[in-house]
Amino acid sequence: MRWALVVGGVVENVIIWDGDTSRWQPPAGAQVVAVAGGQACSIGWTYDGSTFAEPEEP
């Protein structure tokens, strides 16, 4: 399953992980959020607690 590694509301990485915390723990201050099949998500996107969004153009 794909997971987003989110720090401060921003996706820092997208990983493949089985969700087993006995084998790997996210870094302190980060959260991992499951990315549903077909859902778009990429490094640099934002996460508001329920939705991933592309960063706005400057």
PDB file with one MODEL, atoms N, CA, C and O in Angstrom:
MODEL        1
ATOM      1  N   MET A   1       0.839  -1.175   0.000  1.00  0.00           N
ATOM      2  CA  MET A   1       0.000   0.000   0.000  1.00  0.00           C
ATOM      3  C   MET A   1       0.885   1.239   0.000  1.00  0.00           C
ATOM      4  O   MET A   1       1.967   1.237   0.586  1.00  0.00           O
ATOM      5  N   ARG A   2       0.422   2.296  -0.659  1.00  0.00           N
ATOM      6  CA  ARG A   2       1.156   3.564  -0.667  1.00  0.00           C
ATOM      7  C   ARG A   2       0.759   4.393   0.552  1.00  0.00           C
ATOM      8  O   ARG A   2      -0.405   4.432   0.952  1.00  0.00           O
ATOM      9  N   TRP A   3       1.751   5.047   1.121  1.00  0.00           N
ATOM     10  CA  TRP A   3       1.552   5.913   2.275  1.00  0.00           C
ATOM     11  C   TRP A   3       2.277   7.226   2.024  1.00  0.00           C
ATOM     12  O   TRP A   3       3.349   7.246   1.419  1.00  0.00           O
ATOM     13  N   ALA A   4       1.688   8.321   2.489  1.00  0.00           N
ATOM     14  CA  ALA A   4       2.341   9.625   2.427  1.00  0.00           C
ATOM     15  C   ALA A   4       2.969   9.902   3.784  1.00  0.00           C
ATOM     16  O   ALA A   4       2.327   9.724   4.820  1.00  0.00           O
ATOM     17  N   LEU A   5       4.206  10.332   3.778  1.00  0.00           N
ATOM     18  CA  LEU A   5       4.897  10.756   4.988  1.00  0.00           C
ATOM     19  C   LEU A   5       4.708  12.264   5.073  1.00  0.00           C
ATOM     20  O   LEU A   5       5.270  13.010   4.272  1.00  0.00           O
ATOM     21  N   VAL A   6       3.913  12.714   6.046  1.00  0.00           N
ATOM     22  CA  VAL A   6       3.498  14.117   6.142  1.00  0.00           C
ATOM     23  C   VAL A   6       4.150  14.767   7.361  1.00  0.00           C
ATOM     24  O   VAL A   6       4.097  14.237   8.471  1.00  0.00           O
ATOM     25  N   VAL A   7       4.761  15.921   7.132  1.00  0.00           N
ATOM     26  CA  VAL A   7       5.373  16.708   8.210  1.00  0.00           C
ATOM     27  C   VAL A   7       4.867  18.135   8.064  1.00  0.00           C
ATOM     28  O   VAL A   7       5.053  18.769   7.026  1.00  0.00           O
ATOM     29  N   GLY A   8       4.230  18.629   9.110  1.00  0.00           N
ATOM     30  CA  GLY A   8       3.744  20.007   9.082  1.00  0.00           C
ATOM     31  C   GLY A   8       2.743  20.270   7.964  1.00  0.00           C
ATOM     32  O   GLY A   8       2.692  21.377   7.429  1.00  0.00           O
ATOM     33  N   GLY A   9       1.949  19.266   7.606  1.00  0.00           N
ATOM     34  CA  GLY A   9       0.930  19.439   6.587  1.00  0.00           C
ATOM     35  C   GLY A   9       1.432  19.326   5.155  1.00  0.00           C
ATOM     36  O   GLY A   9       0.674  19.571   4.217  1.00  0.00           O
ATOM     37  N   VAL A  10       2.707  18.956   4.972  1.00  0.00           N
ATOM     38  CA  VAL A  10       3.282  18.836   3.629  1.00  0.00           C
ATOM     39  C   VAL A  10       3.818  17.415   3.436  1.00  0.00           C
ATOM     40  O   VAL A  10       4.479  16.866   4.318  1.00  0.00           O
ATOM     41  N   VAL A  11       3.529  16.833   2.285  1.00  0.00           N
ATOM     42  CA  VAL A  11       4.010  15.487   1.959  1.00  0.00           C
ATOM     43  C   VAL A  11       5.509  15.560   1.687  1.00  0.00           C
ATOM     44  O   VAL A  11       5.948  16.218   0.744  1.00  0.00           O
ATOM     45  N   GLU A  12       6.286  14.876   2.523  1.00  0.00           N
ATOM     46  CA  GLU A  12       7.745  14.857   2.360  1.00  0.00           C
ATOM     47  C   GLU A  12       8.209  13.663   1.550  1.00  0.00           C
ATOM     48  O   GLU A  12       9.282  13.697   0.947  1.00  0.00           O
ATOM     49  N   ASN A  13       7.392  12.587   1.531  1.00  0.00           N
ATOM     50  CA  ASN A  13       7.752  11.404   0.763  1.00  0.00           C
ATOM     51  C   ASN A  13       6.510  10.553   0.579  1.00  0.00           C
ATOM     52  O   ASN A  13       5.562  10.648   1.359  1.00  0.00           O
ATOM     53  N   VAL A  14       6.515   9.725  -0.446  1.00  0.00           N
ATOM     54  CA  VAL A  14       5.468   8.731  -0.657  1.00  0.00           C
ATOM     55  C   VAL A  14       6.177   7.383  -0.681  1.00  0.00           C
ATOM     56  O   VAL A  14       7.113   7.171  -1.453  1.00  0.00           O
ATOM     57  N   ILE A  15       5.712   6.469   0.183  1.00  0.00           N
ATOM     58  CA  ILE A  15       6.404   5.191   0.360  1.00  0.00           C
ATOM     59  C   ILE A  15       5.452   4.020   0.158  1.00  0.00           C
ATOM     60  O   ILE A  15       4.232   4.159   0.238  1.00  0.00           O
ATOM     61  N   ILE A  16       6.048   2.866  -0.105  1.00  0.00           N
ATOM     62  CA  ILE A  16       5.317   1.607  -0.107  1.00  0.00           C
ATOM     63  C   ILE A  16       5.625   0.952   1.232  1.00  0.00           C
ATOM     64  O   ILE A  16       6.790   0.753   1.577  1.00  0.00           O
ATOM     65  N   TRP A  17       4.568   0.612   1.995  1.00  0.00           N
ATOM     66  CA  TRP A  17       4.753   0.097   3.340  1.00  0.00           C
ATOM     67  C   TRP A  17       3.575  -0.811   3.670  1.00  0.00           C
ATOM     68  O   TRP A  17       2.457  -0.572   3.214  1.00  0.00           O
ATOM     69  N   ASP A  18       3.820  -1.839   4.452  1.00  0.00           N
ATOM     70  CA  ASP A  18       2.738  -2.756   4.826  1.00  0.00           C
ATOM     71  C   ASP A  18       1.978  -2.298   6.074  1.00  0.00           C
ATOM     72  O   ASP A  18       1.017  -2.953   6.478  1.00  0.00           O
ATOM     73  N   GLY A  19       2.391  -1.190   6.688  1.00  0.00           N
ATOM     74  CA  GLY A  19       1.701  -0.661   7.862  1.00  0.00           C
ATOM     75  C   GLY A  19       2.122  -1.303   9.169  1.00  0.00           C
ATOM     76  O   GLY A  19       1.556  -0.988  10.216  1.00  0.00           O
ATOM     77  N   ASP A  20       3.099  -2.192   9.136  1.00  0.00           N
ATOM     78  CA  ASP A  20       3.557  -2.897  10.329  1.00  0.00           C
ATOM     79  C   ASP A  20       4.548  -2.030  11.102  1.00  0.00           C
ATOM     80  O   ASP A  20       5.708  -1.910  10.709  1.00  0.00           O
ATOM     81  N   THR A  21       4.090  -1.422  12.206  1.00  0.00           N
ATOM     82  CA  THR A  21       4.950  -0.533  12.979  1.00  0.00           C
ATOM     83  C   THR A  21       5.991  -1.287  13.804  1.00  0.00           C
ATOM     84  O   THR A  21       6.883  -0.662  14.377  1.00  0.00           O
ATOM     85  N   SER A  22       5.898  -2.601  13.877  1.00  0.00           N
ATOM     86  CA  SER A  22       6.936  -3.340  14.599  1.00  0.00           C
ATOM     87  C   SER A  22       8.205  -3.458  13.747  1.00  0.00           C
ATOM     88  O   SER A  22       9.276  -3.771  14.267  1.00  0.00           O
ATOM     89  N   ARG A  23       8.082  -3.206  12.426  1.00  0.00           N
ATOM     90  CA  ARG A  23       9.232  -3.306  11.536  1.00  0.00           C
ATOM     91  C   ARG A  23       9.796  -1.947  11.147  1.00  0.00           C
ATOM     92  O   ARG A  23      10.973  -1.840  10.802  1.00  0.00           O
ATOM     93  N   TRP A  24       8.961  -0.900  11.201  1.00  0.00           N
ATOM     94  CA  TRP A  24       9.411   0.449  10.846  1.00  0.00           C
ATOM     95  C   TRP A  24       8.532   1.465  11.554  1.00  0.00           C
ATOM     96  O   TRP A  24       7.319   1.283  11.650  1.00  0.00           O
ATOM     97  N   GLN A  25       9.135   2.521  12.043  1.00  0.00           N
ATOM     98  CA  GLN A  25       8.416   3.617  12.699  1.00  0.00           C
ATOM     99  C   GLN A  25       8.658   4.890  11.912  1.00  0.00           C
ATOM    100  O   GLN A  25       9.786   5.132  11.483  1.00  0.00           O
ATOM    101  N   PRO A  26       7.632   5.717  11.705  1.00  0.00           N
ATOM    102  CA  PRO A  26       7.879   7.000  11.056  1.00  0.00           C
ATOM    103  C   PRO A  26       8.753   7.879  11.948  1.00  0.00           C
ATOM    104  O   PRO A  26       8.758   7.717  13.169  1.00  0.00           O
ATOM    105  N   PRO A  27       9.487   8.801  11.345  1.00  0.00           N
ATOM    106  CA  PRO A  27      10.326   9.696  12.148  1.00  0.00           C
ATOM    107  C   PRO A  27       9.482  10.533  13.114  1.00  0.00           C
ATOM    108  O   PRO A  27       8.301  10.777  12.867  1.00  0.00           O
ATOM    109  N   ALA A  28      10.095  10.964  14.206  1.00  0.00           N
ATOM    110  CA  ALA A  28       9.407  11.813  15.176  1.00  0.00           C
ATOM    111  C   ALA A  28       8.875  13.066  14.490  1.00  0.00           C
ATOM    112  O   ALA A  28       9.575  13.689  13.692  1.00  0.00           O
ATOM    113  N   GLY A  29       7.650  13.427  14.799  1.00  0.00           N
ATOM    114  CA  GLY A  29       7.039  14.621  14.229  1.00  0.00           C
ATOM    115  C   GLY A  29       6.364  14.404  12.888  1.00  0.00           C
ATOM    116  O   GLY A  29       5.771  15.327  12.329  1.00  0.00           O
ATOM    117  N   ALA A  30       6.451  13.181  12.368  1.00  0.00           N
ATOM    118  CA  ALA A  30       5.835  12.862  11.081  1.00  0.00           C
ATOM    119  C   ALA A  30       4.625  11.963  11.307  1.00  0.00           C
ATOM    120  O   ALA A  30       4.532  11.257  12.311  1.00  0.00           O
ATOM    121  N   GLN A  31       3.717  12.006  10.365  1.00  0.00           N
ATOM    122  CA  GLN A  31       2.612  11.067  10.381  1.00  0.00           C
ATOM    123  C   GLN A  31       2.567  10.373   9.029  1.00  0.00           C
ATOM    124  O   GLN A  31       2.966  10.943   8.014  1.00  0.00           O
ATOM    125  N   VAL A  32       2.079   9.143   9.025  1.00  0.00           N
ATOM    126  CA  VAL A  32       1.903   8.434   7.768  1.00  0.00           C
ATOM    127  C   VAL A  32       0.403   8.340   7.500  1.00  0.00           C
ATOM    128  O   VAL A  32      -0.385   8.011   8.387  1.00  0.00           O
ATOM    129  N   VAL A  33       0.033   8.634   6.268  1.00  0.00           N
ATOM    130  CA  VAL A  33      -1.366   8.656   5.867  1.00  0.00           C
ATOM    131  C   VAL A  33      -1.525   7.725   4.674  1.00  0.00           C
ATOM    132  O   VAL A  33      -0.809   7.858   3.682  1.00  0.00           O
ATOM    133  N   ALA A  34      -2.456   6.789   4.766  1.00  0.00           N
ATOM    134  CA  ALA A  34      -2.709   5.876   3.658  1.00  0.00           C
ATOM    135  C   ALA A  34      -3.206   6.655   2.451  1.00  0.00           C
ATOM    136  O   ALA A  34      -4.057   7.537   2.567  1.00  0.00           O
ATOM    137  N   VAL A  35      -2.660   6.312   1.290  1.00  0.00           N
ATOM    138  CA  VAL A  35      -3.090   6.918   0.028  1.00  0.00           C
ATOM    139  C   VAL A  35      -3.954   5.876  -0.674  1.00  0.00           C
ATOM    140  O   VAL A  35      -3.459   4.840  -1.118  1.00  0.00           O
ATOM    141  N   ALA A  36      -5.246   6.161  -0.770  1.00  0.00           N
ATOM    142  CA  ALA A  36      -6.184   5.208  -1.371  1.00  0.00           C
ATOM    143  C   ALA A  36      -5.820   4.937  -2.823  1.00  0.00           C
ATOM    144  O   ALA A  36      -5.283   5.805  -3.511  1.00  0.00           O
ATOM    145  N   GLY A  37      -6.116   3.727  -3.282  1.00  0.00           N
ATOM    146  CA  GLY A  37      -5.842   3.359  -4.663  1.00  0.00           C
ATOM    147  C   GLY A  37      -6.414   4.369  -5.645  1.00  0.00           C
ATOM    148  O   GLY A  37      -7.589   4.730  -5.568  1.00  0.00           O
ATOM    149  N   GLY A  38      -5.586   4.815  -6.556  1.00  0.00           N
ATOM    150  CA  GLY A  38      -6.025   5.783  -7.550  1.00  0.00           C
ATOM    151  C   GLY A  38      -6.013   7.230  -7.085  1.00  0.00           C
ATOM    152  O   GLY A  38      -6.178   8.139  -7.899  1.00  0.00           O
ATOM    153  N   GLN A  39      -5.820   7.461  -5.791  1.00  0.00           N
ATOM    154  CA  GLN A  39      -5.785   8.825  -5.274  1.00  0.00           C
ATOM    155  C   GLN A  39      -4.448   9.467  -5.627  1.00  0.00           C
ATOM    156  O   GLN A  39      -3.396   8.850  -5.457  1.00  0.00           O
ATOM    157  N   ALA A  40      -4.487  10.691  -6.114  1.00  0.00           N
ATOM    158  CA  ALA A  40      -3.263  11.420  -6.455  1.00  0.00           C
ATOM    159  C   ALA A  40      -2.621  11.984  -5.194  1.00  0.00           C
ATOM    160  O   ALA A  40      -3.301  12.514  -4.315  1.00  0.00           O
ATOM    161  N   CYS A  41      -1.304  11.861  -5.125  1.00  0.00           N
ATOM    162  CA  CYS A  41      -0.539  12.387  -4.002  1.00  0.00           C
ATOM    163  C   CYS A  41       0.919  12.363  -4.418  1.00  0.00           C
ATOM    164  O   CYS A  41       1.390  11.380  -4.991  1.00  0.00           O
ATOM    165  N   SER A  42       1.639  13.448  -4.129  1.00  0.00           N
ATOM    166  CA  SER A  42       3.039  13.519  -4.515  1.00  0.00           C
ATOM    167  C   SER A  42       3.813  14.381  -3.527  1.00  0.00           C
ATOM    168  O   SER A  42       3.225  15.139  -2.756  1.00  0.00           O
ATOM    169  N   ILE A  43       5.134  14.257  -3.557  1.00  0.00           N
ATOM    170  CA  ILE A  43       5.996  15.065  -2.699  1.00  0.00           C
ATOM    171  C   ILE A  43       5.720  16.543  -2.954  1.00  0.00           C
ATOM    172  O   ILE A  43       5.619  16.981  -4.100  1.00  0.00           O
ATOM    173  N   GLY A  44       5.599  17.306  -1.861  1.00  0.00           N
ATOM    174  CA  GLY A  44       5.342  18.735  -1.961  1.00  0.00           C
ATOM    175  C   GLY A  44       3.870  19.102  -1.884  1.00  0.00           C
ATOM    176  O   GLY A  44       3.534  20.276  -1.728  1.00  0.00           O
ATOM    177  N   TRP A  45       2.987  18.113  -1.992  1.00  0.00           N
ATOM    178  CA  TRP A  45       1.561  18.385  -1.875  1.00  0.00           C
ATOM    179  C   TRP A  45       1.226  18.676  -0.415  1.00  0.00           C
ATOM    180  O   TRP A  45       2.009  18.364   0.482  1.00  0.00           O
ATOM    181  N   THR A  46       0.074  19.268  -0.187  1.00  0.00           N
ATOM    182  CA  THR A  46      -0.364  19.549   1.173  1.00  0.00           C
ATOM    183  C   THR A  46      -1.375  18.501   1.622  1.00  0.00           C
ATOM    184  O   THR A  46      -2.010  17.836   0.803  1.00  0.00           O
ATOM    185  N   TYR A  47      -1.511  18.371   2.928  1.00  0.00           N
ATOM    186  CA  TYR A  47      -2.497  17.472   3.531  1.00  0.00           C
ATOM    187  C   TYR A  47      -3.135  18.212   4.688  1.00  0.00           C
ATOM    188  O   TYR A  47      -2.440  18.657   5.601  1.00  0.00           O
ATOM    189  N   ASP A  48      -4.477  18.353   4.658  1.00  0.00           N
ATOM    190  CA  ASP A  48      -5.183  19.130   5.677  1.00  0.00           C
ATOM    191  C   ASP A  48      -5.847  18.285   6.753  1.00  0.00           C
ATOM    192  O   ASP A  48      -6.657  18.789   7.530  1.00  0.00           O
ATOM    193  N   GLY A  49      -5.510  17.021   6.800  1.00  0.00           N
ATOM    194  CA  GLY A  49      -6.120  16.116   7.768  1.00  0.00           C
ATOM    195  C   GLY A  49      -7.127  15.188   7.129  1.00  0.00           C
ATOM    196  O   GLY A  49      -7.526  14.192   7.732  1.00  0.00           O
ATOM    197  N   SER A  50      -7.550  15.508   5.896  1.00  0.00           N
ATOM    198  CA  SER A  50      -8.477  14.621   5.193  1.00  0.00           C
ATOM    199  C   SER A  50      -8.257  14.588   3.682  1.00  0.00           C
ATOM    200  O   SER A  50      -8.680  13.640   3.021  1.00  0.00           O
ATOM    201  N   THR A  51      -7.598  15.613   3.123  1.00  0.00           N
ATOM    202  CA  THR A  51      -7.471  15.717   1.667  1.00  0.00           C
ATOM    203  C   THR A  51      -6.057  16.122   1.268  1.00  0.00           C
ATOM    204  O   THR A  51      -5.445  16.992   1.889  1.00  0.00           O
ATOM    205  N   PHE A  52      -5.545  15.470   0.213  1.00  0.00           N
ATOM    206  CA  PHE A  52      -4.278  15.870  -0.388  1.00  0.00           C
ATOM    207  C   PHE A  52      -4.578  16.889  -1.481  1.00  0.00           C
ATOM    208  O   PHE A  52      -5.586  16.778  -2.179  1.00  0.00           O
ATOM    209  N   ALA A  53      -3.701  17.885  -1.631  1.00  0.00           N
ATOM    210  CA  ALA A  53      -3.896  18.900  -2.667  1.00  0.00           C
ATOM    211  C   ALA A  53      -2.552  19.305  -3.241  1.00  0.00           C
ATOM    212  O   ALA A  53      -1.548  19.360  -2.531  1.00  0.00           O
ATOM    213  N   GLU A  54      -2.546  19.591  -4.545  1.00  0.00           N
ATOM    214  CA  GLU A  54      -1.338  20.083  -5.199  1.00  0.00           C
ATOM    215  C   GLU A  54      -0.986  21.459  -4.629  1.00  0.00           C
ATOM    216  O   GLU A  54      -1.872  22.233  -4.269  1.00  0.00           O
ATOM    217  N   PRO A  55       0.298  21.754  -4.551  1.00  0.00           N
ATOM    218  CA  PRO A  55       0.675  23.097  -4.070  1.00  0.00           C
ATOM    219  C   PRO A  55       0.228  24.155  -5.086  1.00  0.00           C
ATOM    220  O   PRO A  55       0.203  23.917  -6.294  1.00  0.00           O
ATOM    221  N   GLU A  56      -0.115  25.302  -4.564  1.00  0.00           N
ATOM    222  CA  GLU A  56      -0.531  26.397  -5.445  1.00  0.00           C
ATOM    223  C   GLU A  56       0.683  26.991  -6.151  1.00  0.00           C
ATOM    224  O   GLU A  56       1.774  27.068  -5.587  1.00  0.00           O
ATOM    225  N   GLU A  57       0.474  27.398  -7.372  1.00  0.00           N
ATOM    226  CA  GLU A  57       1.550  28.050  -8.146  1.00  0.00           C
ATOM    227  C   GLU A  57       1.846  29.422  -7.549  1.00  0.00           C
ATOM    228  O   GLU A  57       0.922  30.133  -7.152  1.00  0.00           O
ATOM    229  N   PRO A  58       3.130  29.807  -7.478  1.00  0.00           N
ATOM    230  CA  PRO A  58       3.453  31.126  -6.917  1.00  0.00           C
ATOM    231  C   PRO A  58       3.055  32.246  -7.856  1.00  0.00           C
ATOM    232  O   PRO A  58       3.257  33.418  -7.538  1.00  0.00           O
TER     233      PRO A  58
ENDMDL
END
